[in-house]
Amino acid sequence: ANPATGKLTMSDQVTTNADSGDQITWVIGTTKVTAITSIVNKNDPGSKDVFEKGKEPSKLTSSTSWQGTINPAMQPGDKEDYSIFWSDGSTGWYGQANGPYQFDPTIKINPKSPG
């Protein structure tokens, strides 16, 4: 989380560029984010489900990290708009947990390298 705003930030900002077949890992760094609670496709117009069936984003066992694999059949320019839901462990009135909070990044498939 950005210490100034408390909002989730990603190392590659808002858009992750990936190749078909790439494995994507979301790792919680030293931040106020205590957990990712889900990663889901937003089903926006023009957005595809770029993840391979059976290898959609999921939490790794005994970890706070999540991982998914890009479908090898994805074509250059294909993209997925998705949502990361996360919590920061804070509580509000009557000890109720705050959040989950939502962050909406994009994964875009890179052009194929010549050759």
Buried (B, 14 or more C-beta within 10 A) or exposed (E): BEEEEBEBBEEEEEEBEBBBEBEBEBEBEEBBBBBBBBBEBEEEEEBBBBBBEEBBBEBEEEEEEBBBBBBEEBEEEBBBBBBBBBBBEEEEEEEEEEBBBEBEBBBBBEEEEEE
